[in-house]
């Protein structure tokens, strides 16, 4: 899940909430939406190919 911050950057959050905190885990902050989408793609690839 990607959200735009007030600073104009984009933050990637985990899809499921963290069971300990009941909030979504921060998976990185990026300057552009493209960079955030690219990293999300990399994460999904890694989850299935590790």
C-alpha positions in Angstrom: 0.0 0.0 0.0 1.5 3.3 -1.0 0.4 6.6 0.6 1.5 10.2 -0.2 2.9 12.1 2.7 2.5 15.8 3.5 6.1 16.3 2.5 5.3 15.1 -1.0 7.1 11.8 -0.7 5.6 8.4 -0.9 5.6 5.7 1.7 5.2 2.0 1.2 3.3 0.2 3.9 2.8 -3.6 4.4 -0.5 -4.9 3.2 -1.4 -6.5 6.5 -1.3 -4.8 9.9 1.5 -5.8 12.2 0.0 -8.1 14.9 2.0 -6.5 17.7 1.1 -2.8 17.0 -2.0 -3.3 14.9 -0.6 -0.7 12.4 0.9 -1.3 8.9 4.7 -1.7 8.8 6.6 1.0 7.1 8.6 -0.6 4.2 10.3 2.6 3.0 9.9 6.2 1.9 10.5 7.2 -1.7 10.8 10.5 -3.6 8.6 9.4 -6.5 5.5 7.2 -6.9 7.4 5.2 -9.6 10.2 4.4 -7.1 7.7 3.2 -4.5 5.9 1.0 -7.1 9.1 -0.4 -8.3 10.2 -1.4 -4.8 6.8 -2.9 -4.0 7.3 -5.1 -7.2 10.8 -6.1 -5.9 9.3 -7.1 -2.6 6.6 -9.3 -4.2 9.2 -10.9 -6.4 11.5 -11.7 -3.4 8.6 -13.1 -1.4 8.0 -15.7 -4.1 11.6 -16.4 -5.2 13.7 -16.7 -2.1 
